[in-house]
Amino acid sequence: MEKSANTAISYKPLPADGSQIRLVTILPGPAHKKVKCTVESFPFIKNEANGPKYEALSYVWGDATITTPITLNSQPFQVTTNLEAALRVLRLKNKKRVIWVDAICINQTSIQERNQEVRRMREIYSRAEHVIVWLGPELEPGTTTPVNCVDCDAAAIILDGTGDPIYAILMLNRFFSRPWFSRIWV
């Protein structure tokens, strides 16, 4: 087993044949509490419909030098602040949630495993029950932001032509200026 660079977490190597996948279980809890998760391997047989049920998270890592701890398998584990924010929002109050997220499910200290898993990402995302796109936290807390513009005037302008079109253009510009839209792959 290899130890991750920033924690006491040990990763058992995933088989090169792609027959296993690691998944994260976000443990339930209130929004103000520290994020707690587990990670474990599951069978992942090609073309098998009875594989594990999970959601896949698509997000931007953000600045890899700015991290915050979560608890993973009862150990501290450093993740980017953007990932911690996503996990916090995705955490359910009374129910576990199973996701695939690259920063935790792939041993980032193993170049071999990173390369192997990147080649499988299309399959990993396509076999997920849902793909969740995390665009990031609100740009200005307490205000209407592009992330929730479905509820704002910009959406009404687009849908029924009412209101100020300049406002709609500004909101759409802010929305599509999010870092997620400039990633190498989306």
LONU-117927 format. One record per residue (C-alpha): x, y, z. Coordinates in pm, whole numbers, plus 32768, in hexadecimal, padded with zeros to 4 digits. Layout:
BEGIN
XYZ/...
***
This chain:
BEGIN
800080008000/8072815F7FB5/8042827E80A8/7FB583C18023/80A384E8803E/7FC785B88122/7F2584B98208/7F3C836982AF/7E4B82D581AF/7ED1819E8101/7E5B81457FA5/7E5D7FDC7F32/7EB67FED7DBE/7D917FC77CD0/7DB37EA27BDE/7E397F0A7A89/7D1C7E4D79E0/7C1C7F4D7A5A/7B587E4B7B20/7B3C7F2C7C53/7AE180917C9F/7B0881607DD9/79D7821D7E50/79AB83217F5F/788A83128052/7834846880DE/77B28428823A/767884E682A3/768E8618837D/762C878283AD/76C1888F82CE/7792892D83E2/784A87EB8443/7992877183AC/796886988276/7997852582C0/79BB841D81B2/7A3082BD8174/7AD78234803D/7AD680CA7FD3/7AFB7FF07E9E/79DB7F467DEB/79C87E507CC7/79AA7F0A7B7C/797D7E0C7A68/79647E917904/78077E887870/776F7E1079B6/762C7EC27A0B/76317E4A7B74/77647F147BD5/777180037CFA/767A81247D04/772782757D18/772583DC7C9E/785784797BFB/78CE85D67C52/795386BE7B43/79FC87EF7BD7/7B3488C97BCB/7C4288747CC8/7C9889E17CFF/7DE68A467D95/7E8888FE7E02/7F5D89B87F02/7E2D8A327FC2/7D9C89068075/7CBD88B58199/7C9687708258/7B7486818246/7B5E853682FE/7B928409821C/7B8282AB82B2/7BA4834F840A/7CE983FB83A2/7D3285648340/7D43859181C8/7D9886D78115/7CBD87427FF0/7CA788887F33/7BBD89887FC9/7AE1896F7E93/7AB987F77EBD/7A6F881D8030/7960891D7FDA/78C9882B7EDD/78CC87087FD2/782B87E480DB/771188487FEF/76E386E37F6F/76D6864E80CB/757785E3812B/74F286238288/747384C482D6/74F183E081C0/763D83688132/769983D47FD3/7784830C7EF5/785383CA7DF5/798383A57D18/7A6E84CD7D2F/7BC984C27C96/7C8B856E7DAD/7C2984617EA8/7BD7832E7DD7/7D2183387D1B/7E6783157DDB/7EFC84647D78/805C83F97DE4/806382DD7CE4/80A683577B83/805981FA7AFF/7F0381F67BA6/7EB5835B7B3C/7F00830579D1/7E3A81C179E6/7D0882687A7E/7D0D83967994/7CEE82A17872/7BB38213791B/7B0A835E796B/7A19834D7847/799B81FC78C4/7998826F7A2F/78C3839F79DD/77E082E778E9/779081D379E5/773882C97AF9/75C682E87B4D/75F284637B3D/770F854F7AF0/7713867A7BD7/77B687B67B52/783E888F7C6B/787489EE7BE5/78EE8A6F7D33/785F8B2C7E58/77938C667E33/78638D837DAA/77CB8E7A7E9D/77288DD47FCC/75BB8E317FF3/75908EB37E92/75018E1B7D59/76218D7A7C9F/76458CC97B55/76358B7A7C06/74CF8BB87C71/74658CA27B57/73438BB97B06/72938C7C7C1C/72FC8DD67BA9/728E8ED97AB0/73948E6279B5/72DA8D1B7987/71928DD3794D/72368EB17849/72BA8D837790/71768CBE77A8/706E8DC57767/71278EFD76F8/70C28FD57822/71A690B578EC/72FC914A78A7/73BE908B779A/7507912E7807/74DA90927960/749C8F3F78C0/75D68F5F77EC/76A48FBF791E/761D8E9979E5/765E8DA678C8/77BC8E3378A0/77FF8DFE7A13/776E8CA079FE/78458C3278D8/79798CDD796B/79828BDE7A85/7ACA8B157A83/7A1089CF7A3B/79C48A4478D8/7B368A7C7885/7BAE892278EE/7C64884477F6/7B3A875577F9/79DA878F7877/
***
